[in-house]
Amino acid sequence: MSALLESNIAYQAVTVMVADWDRHRGSDIAKALDVTHQATLVMFKGGKEIGRVAWSSSQEAIEPLFKAAIW
């Protein structure tokens, strides 16, 4: 994801929080966000979920979420 963040300076305005799946699966936050898979990205804007990608970390899969977050 660091390459994606570096590819567009506007993406650096997005706050990214990373959770270790092995430590946090089954946690209250994982349950509240309905995160059931490793490699899940949940994007929020204005406190509301605007999209998610699971089972993929490719730039092609996650960049649309970053675009939606900044526009």
Secondary structure as GFF3:
##gff-version 3
##sequence-region A 1 71
A	DSSP	alpha_helix	2	7	.	.	.	ID=ss1
A	DSSP	three_ten_helix	9	13	.	.	.	ID=ss2
A	DSSP	alpha_helix	21	24	.	.	.	ID=ss3
A	DSSP	alpha_helix	28	32	.	.	.	ID=ss4
A	DSSP	beta_strand	40	45	.	.	.	ID=ss5
A	DSSP	beta_strand	48	54	.	.	.	ID=ss6
A	DSSP	alpha_helix	59	70	.	.	.	ID=ss7
###
